[in-house]
């Protein structure tokens, strides 16, 4: 059994290699799994909304004749992704694809959208309903994390961790897949802390505010939103970019979970208990 160290707040487990320690509070676990479901629904319904007009613009205005900086479309036989002057063929994946109902000239395929058949009104209902759950969950999690000290204790990097030498060593360890073991695996490493803080403090707030800026009702109540993003079409582009970056974050997160040991990692996010990987000889 691990030793127990009693502090002012609660007992703290001092574990040796290959011992089980308490890693994730209940608030973190609840927010993690709730957010996973909410984000998936928002992403898939958002892709259906994008299908209604698969182009992105900068500024106040955007319509079919206007130059788009990003477009997913087809010429009737081939699909393409166009970013600026670069055009990439995406037949069978984006723009032009097939399913059991035949061929479709639509940006995202049916398996990636909610609903699977084209329905802009229903996708907006899904997206906006879960958007309030998403924003409310962020506010509750941030508020509770400030009260219980989670942000300060677990996510805020210490000054020594921000030194160039430490950051370079952490980057090298990740690049060579030298994942922390033993006592070093108890806490988040520096890159994890910076990534989580970037998502919580920058990416999520920007995405929520950009989403609000696309609402005429919110623009009437808070006209500064349009000034903040430089127009509704710019807000739509930023909202899309933030969603894409969140998808990248999730994919990297899942890859690291697999590399670190999925059973141990998933169990810790369900029960809060984490087994420290044994140090290599």
Buried (B, 14 or more C-beta within 10 A) or exposed (E): EEEEEEEEEEEEBEBEBEBBBBBBBEBBBBBEEBBEEBBEBBBBBBBBBBBBBBBBBBEEEBEEEEEBBBBBBBEEEBBBBBEEEEEEEBBEBBBBBEEEEEEBBBBBBBEBBBBBEBBEEBBBEBBBBBBEBBBEBBEBBBEBBEEBEBBEEBBEBEEEBEEEEBBEEBEEBBEEEEBBBBBEBBEBBBBBBBBBBEBBEEBBBBBBBBBBBBBEEBBEEBEEBBEBBBBBBBBBBBBBBBBEBBEEBBEEBEEBBEEBBEEBBEBBBEEBBBBBBEBEE
